[in-house]
């Protein structure tokens, strides 16, 4: 009876040890992490003046947008990870500001901002809560820029429809976030990324405008550790 009890106890202890080892390795070196969630990008615009001929103080602002996001990460060590953010294009509205504030939508633009970050994750790999910080690069790829009738009325009244392009840019990003583990595999993630991005709008009329976008991205996601 005692032998059977001891054998059963040893077996349970071995299973428990294996379970704990699995949990401990869930966010340790070699772990692959995938996250799916939503991400809101809010530009914090500092606009330069539209070059002449234009009303002095003609500036622009940009509205936020929210889209799904996919994030992949790899744990290089128990505390250091590399993370890549992917997703669908964000569509932002360009609106009048400064001397033309209140004129409404001047145009739209889509942007793909793939972001690569190196992160430091605090605490032990099996911790329920793991805050982290990161730094890296974002490439802002602008596409499908479209001007509105309001833009034409502003830049070329009575002329051909006005169009514009935005310069693609590589920019620095910093991040702060954290994870909350549901179990050894599933977790909740929340993060904020600040990107220091400046671009230039080039209009079909020959005018240009420098715009500092400096967006903040706020994301919530559910993740799985392989």
C-alpha positions as CSV (number, residue, x, y, z in Angstrom):
1,X,0.0,0.0,0.0
2,X,2.8,2.4,1.0
3,X,4.8,1.5,-2.1
4,X,1.8,2.2,-4.3
5,X,1.2,5.5,-2.5
6,X,4.8,6.5,-2.8
7,X,4.9,5.6,-6.5
8,X,1.7,7.7,-7.1
9,X,3.1,10.6,-5.1
10,X,6.4,10.4,-7.1
11,X,4.4,10.3,-10.4
12,X,2.3,13.4,-9.4
13,X,5.5,15.2,-8.3
14,X,7.1,14.5,-11.7
15,X,4.0,15.7,-13.6
16,X,3.9,18.8,-11.4
17,X,7.6,19.5,-12.1
18,X,7.1,19.1,-15.8
19,X,4.1,21.4,-15.7
20,X,6.0,24.1,-13.8
21,X,9.0,23.7,-16.2
22,X,6.6,24.2,-19.2
23,X,5.1,27.3,-17.6
24,X,8.5,28.7,-16.8
25,X,9.7,28.2,-20.3
26,X,6.6,29.8,-21.8
27,X,8.2,33.2,-22.1
28,X,11.8,32.3,-21.9
29,X,14.6,32.1,-24.5
30,X,13.5,30.6,-27.8
31,X,9.8,31.3,-27.3
32,X,7.8,32.5,-30.3
33,X,5.0,34.9,-29.5
34,X,2.0,35.9,-31.6
35,X,-0.5,38.6,-30.8
36,X,-3.7,39.7,-32.5
37,X,-5.6,42.9,-31.5
38,X,-6.6,46.4,-32.4
39,X,-4.4,49.5,-32.7
40,X,-5.3,53.2,-32.7
41,X,-2.8,55.6,-34.3
42,X,-3.3,59.2,-33.2
43,X,-1.0,61.8,-34.9
44,X,0.2,64.8,-32.8
45,X,0.7,67.2,-35.6
46,X,3.0,70.2,-35.8
47,X,2.4,71.7,-39.3
48,X,4.6,74.0,-41.2
49,X,3.0,76.6,-43.5
50,X,2.0,75.8,-47.0
51,X,4.5,77.4,-49.4
52,X,3.5,80.3,-51.6
53,X,1.2,81.1,-53.2
54,X,-1.0,80.5,-50.2
55,X,-2.7,82.4,-47.4
56,X,-0.1,83.0,-44.6
57,X,-0.5,80.5,-41.8
58,X,-2.1,77.8,-44.0
59,X,-1.5,74.6,-42.0
60,X,-2.8,71.0,-41.8
61,X,-3.9,68.5,-39.2
62,X,-4.4,64.7,-39.4
63,X,-7.2,62.6,-37.8
64,X,-6.6,59.3,-36.1
65,X,-7.6,55.8,-37.3
66,X,-8.0,52.3,-35.8
67,X,-7.2,49.0,-37.4
68,X,-6.5,45.3,-36.6
69,X,-2.8,44.5,-35.8
70,X,-0.7,41.4,-35.9
71,X,2.5,41.2,-33.8
72,X,5.2,38.6,-33.9
73,X,8.0,38.3,-31.3
74,X,10.9,36.0,-30.5
75,X,12.6,35.7,-27.1
76,X,16.3,36.0,-27.7
77,X,17.0,35.5,-23.9
78,X,14.7,35.2,-20.9
79,X,14.4,39.1,-20.8
80,X,15.3,40.3,-24.3
81,X,13.0,40.0,-27.3
82,X,12.7,41.2,-30.9
83,X,9.2,42.2,-32.0
84,X,7.6,43.0,-35.5
85,X,4.3,44.9,-35.9
86,X,2.3,44.3,-39.0
87,X,-1.2,45.1,-40.1
88,X,-3.6,46.6,-42.7
89,X,-3.2,50.2,-44.0
90,X,-4.5,53.0,-41.8
91,X,-6.5,55.6,-43.5
92,X,-6.1,59.2,-42.2
93,X,-7.9,62.4,-43.1
94,X,-6.0,65.5,-43.8
95,X,-7.9,68.6,-42.6
96,X,-7.3,72.3,-42.7
97,X,-5.7,74.1,-39.7
98,X,-4.2,77.5,-38.8
99,X,-5.5,80.2,-41.2
100,X,-7.8,77.6,-42.9
101,X,-9.1,75.9,-39.8
102,X,-12.7,74.7,-40.2
103,X,-12.4,74.3,-44.0
104,X,-13.0,70.5,-43.6
105,X,-11.4,67.5,-45.3
106,X,-8.6,68.4,-47.7
107,X,-7.7,64.8,-48.6
108,X,-7.0,61.3,-47.4
109,X,-4.0,59.0,-47.3
110,X,-3.3,55.4,-46.4
111,X,-0.1,54.5,-44.5
112,X,1.5,51.2,-43.7
113,X,3.8,51.5,-40.7
114,X,5.7,48.2,-40.1
115,X,7.6,48.6,-36.8
116,X,10.6,46.6,-35.5
117,X,11.5,46.8,-31.8
118,X,14.0,45.4,-29.5
119,X,12.5,44.9,-26.0
120,X,13.5,44.3,-22.4
121,X,10.9,42.3,-20.4
122,X,11.1,42.6,-16.6
123,X,10.7,39.9,-14.0
124,X,10.9,36.1,-14.5
125,X,9.7,34.2,-17.6
126,X,6.9,32.6,-15.6
127,X,5.7,35.9,-13.9
128,X,1.9,36.5,-14.3
129,X,2.6,40.2,-15.0
130,X,5.6,41.3,-17.2
131,X,6.0,44.9,-18.0
132,X,8.4,45.8,-20.9
133,X,10.1,48.6,-22.7
134,X,11.3,48.8,-26.3
135,X,13.0,50.9,-28.9
136,X,13.3,50.5,-32.6
137,X,12.3,51.8,-36.1
138,X,9.1,52.4,-38.0
139,X,8.9,52.7,-41.8
140,X,6.0,54.9,-42.8
141,X,4.9,53.9,-46.3
142,X,2.3,56.3,-47.7
143,X,-0.1,55.3,-50.5
144,X,-3.4,56.2,-52.2
145,X,-3.2,59.9,-51.3
146,X,-6.3,61.7,-52.7
147,X,-7.2,65.3,-52.7
148,X,-10.7,66.6,-52.2
149,X,-12.7,69.3,-53.9
150,X,-11.9,71.5,-51.0
151,X,-8.2,71.1,-51.6
152,X,-8.7,72.1,-55.3
153,X,-10.7,75.1,-54.2
154,X,-7.8,76.1,-51.9
155,X,-4.8,75.4,-54.2
156,X,-6.2,75.9,-57.7
157,X,-9.6,77.5,-57.7
158,X,-11.2,76.9,-61.1
159,X,-8.3,74.7,-62.2
160,X,-7.6,71.0,-62.5
161,X,-8.2,68.7,-59.5
162,X,-5.3,69.0,-57.1
163,X,-3.4,66.0,-55.9
164,X,-0.6,65.4,-53.5
165,X,2.0,62.9,-52.3
166,X,3.7,62.3,-48.9
167,X,7.3,61.3,-48.6
168,X,7.9,57.8,-47.1
169,X,10.1,58.0,-44.0
170,X,12.1,55.9,-41.6
171,X,11.6,57.0,-38.0
172,X,12.6,56.1,-34.5
173,X,10.0,54.6,-32.0
174,X,9.9,53.9,-28.3
175,X,7.5,51.6,-26.5
176,X,6.1,50.8,-23.1
177,X,3.8,47.9,-22.4
178,X,2.9,44.9,-20.3
179,X,1.5,41.4,-20.4
180,X,-1.0,39.6,-18.1
181,X,-0.9,35.8,-18.3
182,X,-4.1,33.8,-18.3
183,X,-2.1,30.6,-18.2
184,X,1.2,29.3,-19.4
185,X,0.3,30.0,-23.1
186,X,-2.4,32.7,-23.4
187,X,-2.0,36.3,-22.2
188,X,-3.4,39.8,-22.6
189,X,-1.1,42.6,-23.9
190,X,-1.4,46.3,-23.8
191,X,1.2,48.7,-25.3
192,X,1.9,52.3,-26.3
193,X,4.3,53.2,-29.1
194,X,5.6,56.8,-29.7
195,X,7.1,57.4,-33.1
196,X,9.0,60.6,-34.1
197,X,8.0,61.0,-37.7
198,X,8.3,64.0,-40.0
199,X,7.3,64.0,-43.6
200,X,6.7,66.5,-46.5
201,X,3.5,66.9,-48.6
202,X,4.1,67.7,-52.3
203,X,1.2,69.1,-54.2
204,X,0.4,69.0,-57.9
205,X,0.5,72.8,-57.9
206,X,4.2,72.7,-57.0
207,X,3.7,73.8,-53.4
208,X,5.0,71.8,-50.4
209,X,4.3,71.6,-46.7
210,X,6.5,70.1,-44.0
211,X,4.4,68.1,-41.4
212,X,5.6,66.6,-38.1
213,X,3.2,63.8,-37.3
214,X,4.8,62.2,-34.2
215,X,1.9,59.6,-33.8
216,X,1.1,57.7,-30.6
217,X,-0.1,54.1,-31.2
218,X,-2.2,52.4,-28.5
219,X,-2.9,48.7,-28.8
220,X,-4.7,45.9,-26.9
221,X,-4.3,42.3,-27.9
222,X,-4.5,38.7,-27.0
223,X,-1.4,36.6,-27.5
224,X,-0.2,33.0,-27.6
225,X,3.3,31.7,-26.7
226,X,4.6,28.8,-28.8
